[in-house]
Amino acid sequence: MVFVEVVHDGKTIRLQRNQNKDNKISSFYLKTTRGKIQPMHPFAPYAVETIGELTMISYVKQKSAGDDTILIIDTRTPNWPTITGVIPTAINIPYTCFKNKEKALEIMEGLLGVQIDELPDFSYTKALVMYCNSVWYGQTPTAVTALLKYGTPAAKIKYFRGGMQNWKALGLTTVNL
């Protein structure tokens, strides 16, 4: 695959690797002294799927093609996307929003397709493909753990563990929100 054309905010962009031999990873990601390395499957006993870059690209293509059953969520706080951009088709919902149950239920009903009456109904819940900065950040694990606590089925959640650091390290296209 040389490139994939995807639609982000109504504009067609090329999702591809930067092939310039002088291209370097963003200086933001050069430090190795950040946080704790997250486990590959940090949500046991829940079977949340951990995905890699090629699977992430597949979800971006599906979302771009109009698949409304998928939501790609950048869980970083709002300042991060302005520093590093986001993966095309992603929206930013900070992990802190999921820590407050009332706010989380509001988001779940409004964006995620959960029907909340007396008990949440997850029948029409979108597939949530979630990421943050990297394997050393706990933002996505915090958001996922909260969603699981509120009853979201693990099968509806995908964890892109490598996050923006892996995406950038591979020279893949990012966009600004």
C-alpha positions as YAML, in Angstrom:
chain: A
units: angstrom
residues:
- id: 1
  name: MET
  ca: [0.00, 0.00, 0.00]
- id: 2
  name: VAL
  ca: [1.56, 3.28, -1.11]
- id: 3
  name: PHE
  ca: [-1.25, 5.52, 0.12]
- id: 4
  name: VAL
  ca: [-4.93, 5.57, 0.99]
- id: 5
  name: GLU
  ca: [-7.20, 8.50, 0.27]
- id: 6
  name: VAL
  ca: [-9.44, 9.30, 3.22]
- id: 7
  name: VAL
  ca: [-11.89, 12.07, 3.98]
- id: 8
  name: HIS
  ca: [-11.31, 14.18, 7.08]
- id: 9
  name: ASP
  ca: [-13.63, 17.13, 7.80]
- id: 10
  name: GLY
  ca: [-14.95, 16.98, 4.24]
- id: 11
  name: LYS
  ca: [-11.50, 17.14, 2.63]
- id: 12
  name: THR
  ca: [-9.78, 14.28, 0.82]
- id: 13
  name: ILE
  ca: [-6.26, 13.70, 2.13]
- id: 14
  name: ARG
  ca: [-3.63, 11.09, 1.45]
- id: 15
  name: LEU
  ca: [-2.81, 8.82, 4.34]
- id: 16
  name: GLN
  ca: [0.72, 7.68, 3.57]
- id: 17
  name: ARG
  ca: [4.21, 7.36, 4.93]
- id: 18
  name: ASN
  ca: [6.62, 10.22, 4.48]
- id: 19
  name: GLN
  ca: [9.27, 8.69, 2.22]
- id: 20
  name: ASN
  ca: [11.76, 11.56, 2.52]
- id: 21
  name: LYS
  ca: [14.98, 9.93, 3.76]
- id: 22
  name: ASP
  ca: [15.78, 13.06, 5.79]
- id: 23
  name: ASN
  ca: [12.39, 13.04, 7.58]
- id: 24
  name: LYS
  ca: [12.66, 12.71, 11.35]
- id: 25
  name: ILE
  ca: [10.18, 11.89, 14.05]
- id: 26
  name: SER
  ca: [8.71, 14.89, 15.85]
- id: 27
  name: SER
  ca: [11.08, 16.14, 18.55]
- id: 28
  name: PHE
  ca: [8.25, 15.79, 21.05]
- id: 29
  name: TYR
  ca: [8.57, 12.00, 20.83]
- id: 30
  name: LEU
  ca: [12.35, 11.81, 21.20]
- id: 31
  name: LYS
  ca: [12.37, 11.56, 25.01]
- id: 32
  name: THR
  ca: [12.14, 8.06, 26.43]
- id: 33
  name: THR
  ca: [11.55, 9.00, 30.06]
- id: 34
  name: ARG
  ca: [7.80, 9.31, 29.96]
- id: 35
  name: GLY
  ca: [5.35, 7.48, 32.17]
- id: 36
  name: LYS
  ca: [4.89, 3.80, 32.69]
- id: 37
  name: ILE
  ca: [4.86, 1.32, 29.81]
- id: 38
  name: GLN
  ca: [1.29, 0.08, 29.43]
- id: 39
  name: PRO
  ca: [0.67, -3.67, 29.20]
- id: 40
  name: MET
  ca: [-0.34, -5.15, 25.85]
- id: 41
  name: HIS
  ca: [-3.71, -6.16, 27.34]
- id: 42
  name: PRO
  ca: [-4.26, -3.89, 30.35]
- id: 43
  name: PHE
  ca: [-7.98, -4.52, 30.74]
- id: 44
  name: ALA
  ca: [-8.08, -8.10, 32.04]
- id: 45
  name: PRO
  ca: [-10.43, -9.82, 32.59]
- id: 46
  name: TYR
  ca: [-12.07, -7.86, 29.75]
- id: 47
  name: ALA
  ca: [-11.08, -8.87, 26.23]
- id: 48
  name: VAL
  ca: [-10.47, -5.43, 24.73]
- id: 49
  name: GLU
  ca: [-8.60, -5.91, 21.46]
- id: 50
  name: THR
  ca: [-5.18, -4.26, 21.17]
- id: 51
  name: ILE
  ca: [-4.49, -3.21, 17.58]
- id: 52
  name: GLY
  ca: [-1.48, -2.11, 15.52]
- id: 53
  name: GLU
  ca: [-0.96, 0.44, 12.78]
- id: 54
  name: LEU
  ca: [-2.27, -1.58, 9.82]
- id: 55
  name: THR
  ca: [-5.50, -2.36, 11.64]
- id: 56
  name: MET
  ca: [-5.75, 1.32, 12.61]
- id: 57
  name: ILE
  ca: [-5.37, 2.32, 8.95]
- id: 58
  name: SER
  ca: [-8.15, -0.13, 8.09]
- id: 59
  name: TYR
  ca: [-10.47, 1.55, 10.63]
- id: 60
  name: VAL
  ca: [-9.54, 5.00, 9.25]
- id: 61
  name: LYS
  ca: [-10.42, 3.80, 5.73]
- id: 62
  name: GLN
  ca: [-13.76, 2.40, 6.92]
- id: 63
  name: LYS
  ca: [-14.61, 5.59, 8.82]
- id: 64
  name: SER
  ca: [-13.60, 7.71, 5.84]
- id: 65
  name: ALA
  ca: [-15.82, 5.65, 3.56]
- id: 66
  name: GLY
  ca: [-18.80, 6.67, 5.69]
- id: 67
  name: ASP
  ca: [-19.00, 3.79, 8.15]
- id: 68
  name: ASP
  ca: [-20.94, 5.39, 11.00]
- id: 69
  name: THR
  ca: [-20.59, 2.28, 13.16]
- id: 70
  name: ILE
  ca: [-17.00, 3.32, 13.99]
- id: 71
  name: LEU
  ca: [-15.72, 6.22, 16.07]
- id: 72
  name: ILE
  ca: [-11.99, 6.91, 16.26]
- id: 73
  name: ILE
  ca: [-11.22, 8.72, 19.49]
- id: 74
  name: ASP
  ca: [-8.05, 10.59, 20.43]
- id: 75
  name: THR
  ca: [-8.25, 10.48, 24.24]
- id: 76
  name: ARG
  ca: [-5.53, 13.05, 24.88]
- id: 77
  name: THR
  ca: [-6.31, 16.35, 26.56]
- id: 78
  name: PRO
  ca: [-7.02, 19.14, 24.02]
- id: 79
  name: ASN
  ca: [-3.53, 20.65, 24.04]
- id: 80
  name: TRP
  ca: [-1.91, 17.46, 22.65]
- id: 81
  name: PRO
  ca: [-3.69, 17.40, 19.27]
- id: 82
  name: THR
  ca: [-2.56, 20.99, 18.66]
- id: 83
  name: ILE
  ca: [1.06, 19.90, 19.25]
- id: 84
  name: THR
  ca: [1.16, 16.69, 17.22]
- id: 85
  name: GLY
  ca: [-2.04, 16.60, 15.14]
- id: 86
  name: VAL
  ca: [-4.41, 13.64, 15.10]
- id: 87
  name: ILE
  ca: [-4.91, 10.52, 13.06]
- id: 88
  name: PRO
  ca: [-7.25, 11.35, 10.13]
- id: 89
  name: THR
  ca: [-10.98, 10.87, 10.90]
- id: 90
  name: ALA
  ca: [-10.35, 10.98, 14.68]
- id: 91
  name: ILE
  ca: [-12.20, 13.21, 17.08]
- id: 92
  name: ASN
  ca: [-10.82, 14.37, 20.40]
- id: 93
  name: ILE
  ca: [-12.66, 13.30, 23.54]
- id: 94
  name: PRO
  ca: [-10.24, 13.76, 26.46]
- id: 95
  name: TYR
  ca: [-9.90, 10.82, 28.81]
- id: 96
  name: THR
  ca: [-10.86, 13.13, 31.68]
- id: 97
  name: CYS
  ca: [-14.41, 13.28, 30.28]
- id: 98
  name: PHE
  ca: [-14.81, 9.55, 30.91]
- id: 99
  name: LYS
  ca: [-13.71, 9.76, 34.55]
- id: 100
  name: ASN
  ca: [-16.91, 11.58, 35.56]
- id: 101
  name: LYS
  ca: [-19.84, 9.15, 35.23]
- id: 102
  name: GLU
  ca: [-22.45, 11.81, 34.45]
- id: 103
  name: LYS
  ca: [-20.27, 13.39, 31.72]
- id: 104
  name: ALA
  ca: [-19.34, 9.94, 30.39]
- id: 105
  name: LEU
  ca: [-23.00, 8.87, 30.12]
- id: 106
  name: GLU
  ca: [-23.78, 12.12, 28.29]
- id: 107
  name: ILE
  ca: [-20.97, 11.40, 25.78]
- id: 108
  name: MET
  ca: [-21.99, 7.77, 25.48]
- id: 109
  name: GLU
  ca: [-25.56, 8.74, 24.63]
- id: 110
  name: GLY
  ca: [-24.66, 11.65, 22.35]
- id: 111
  name: LEU
  ca: [-21.71, 10.31, 20.35]
- id: 112
  name: LEU
  ca: [-21.26, 6.62, 21.01]
- id: 113
  name: GLY
  ca: [-24.75, 5.40, 20.18]
- id: 114
  name: VAL
  ca: [-25.66, 4.16, 23.66]
- id: 115
  name: GLN
  ca: [-29.34, 4.44, 24.49]
- id: 116
  name: ILE
  ca: [-29.75, 5.39, 28.12]
- id: 117
  name: ASP
  ca: [-33.11, 4.99, 29.81]
- id: 118
  name: GLU
  ca: [-33.09, 3.28, 33.17]
- id: 119
  name: LEU
  ca: [-30.28, 0.96, 32.11]
- id: 120
  name: PRO
  ca: [-27.85, 1.66, 29.25]
- id: 121
  name: ASP
  ca: [-28.62, -0.24, 26.03]
- id: 122
  name: PHE
  ca: [-25.44, -0.98, 24.09]
- id: 123
  name: SER
  ca: [-27.18, -2.67, 21.12]
- id: 124
  name: TYR
  ca: [-26.28, 0.14, 18.73]
- id: 125
  name: THR
  ca: [-23.00, 1.24, 20.29]
- id: 126
  name: LYS
  ca: [-20.32, 2.19, 17.79]
- id: 127
  name: ALA
  ca: [-16.97, 0.42, 17.64]
- id: 128
  name: LEU
  ca: [-14.65, 2.69, 19.62]
- id: 129
  name: VAL
  ca: [-11.09, 2.81, 18.31]
- id: 130
  name: MET
  ca: [-9.12, 4.69, 20.94]
- id: 131
  name: TYR
  ca: [-5.57, 5.99, 21.25]
- id: 132
  name: CYS
  ca: [-3.42, 8.50, 23.10]
- id: 133
  name: ASN
  ca: [0.29, 9.41, 22.88]
- id: 134
  name: SER
  ca: [2.01, 6.06, 23.22]
- id: 135
  name: VAL
  ca: [2.60, 2.88, 25.16]
- id: 136
  name: TRP
  ca: [3.90, 5.02, 28.00]
- id: 137
  name: TYR
  ca: [0.74, 7.06, 28.51]
- id: 138
  name: GLY
  ca: [-2.28, 5.90, 30.49]
- id: 139
  name: GLN
  ca: [-4.88, 8.22, 28.99]
- id: 140
  name: THR
  ca: [-6.59, 5.62, 26.80]
- id: 141
  name: PRO
  ca: [-6.38, 2.87, 29.43]
- id: 142
  name: THR
  ca: [-8.05, 5.25, 31.90]
- id: 143
  name: ALA
  ca: [-10.86, 6.05, 29.44]
- id: 144
  name: VAL
  ca: [-11.34, 2.40, 28.46]
- id: 145
  name: THR
  ca: [-11.41, 1.25, 32.09]
- id: 146
  name: ALA
  ca: [-14.14, 3.82, 32.82]
- id: 147
  name: LEU
  ca: [-16.19, 2.76, 29.78]
- id: 148
  name: LEU
  ca: [-15.95, -0.88, 30.86]
- id: 149
  name: LYS
  ca: [-17.02, 0.11, 34.39]
- id: 150
  name: TYR
  ca: [-20.10, 1.83, 32.95]
- id: 151
  name: GLY
  ca: [-21.05, -1.33, 31.05]
- id: 152
  name: THR
  ca: [-19.61, -0.81, 27.55]
- id: 153
  name: PRO
  ca: [-19.01, -4.25, 26.01]
- id: 154
  name: ALA
  ca: [-15.29, -5.00, 25.62]
- id: 155
  name: ALA
  ca: [-15.96, -6.23, 22.07]
- id: 156
  name: LYS
  ca: [-16.92, -2.67, 21.12]
- id: 157
  name: ILE
  ca: [-13.56, -1.19, 22.17]
- id: 158
  name: LYS
  ca: [-10.25, -1.30, 20.25]
- id: 159
  name: TYR
  ca: [-7.03, -0.04, 21.86]
- id: 160
  name: PHE
  ca: [-4.36, 1.37, 19.53]
- id: 161
  name: ARG
  ca: [-1.59, 0.97, 22.09]
- id: 162
  name: GLY
  ca: [1.23, 2.55, 20.03]
- id: 163
  name: GLY
  ca: [-0.71, 5.78, 19.67]
- id: 164
  name: MET
  ca: [0.72, 8.92, 18.12]
- id: 165
  name: GLN
  ca: [4.33, 8.02, 18.83]
- id: 166
  name: ASN
  ca: [4.16, 4.88, 16.68]
- id: 167
  name: TRP
  ca: [2.06, 6.69, 14.05]
- id: 168
  name: LYS
  ca: [4.61, 9.50, 13.83]
- id: 169
  name: ALA
  ca: [7.59, 7.11, 13.99]
- id: 170
  name: LEU
  ca: [6.26, 5.43, 10.86]
- id: 171
  name: GLY
  ca: [5.92, 8.82, 9.16]
- id: 172
  name: LEU
  ca: [2.14, 8.45, 8.71]
- id: 173
  name: THR
  ca: [-0.09, 11.40, 7.86]
- id: 174
  name: THR
  ca: [-1.63, 13.45, 10.65]
- id: 175
  name: VAL
  ca: [-4.15, 16.28, 10.46]
- id: 176
  name: ASN
  ca: [-4.99, 19.27, 12.62]
- id: 177
  name: LEU
  ca: [-8.33, 19.49, 14.38]
...
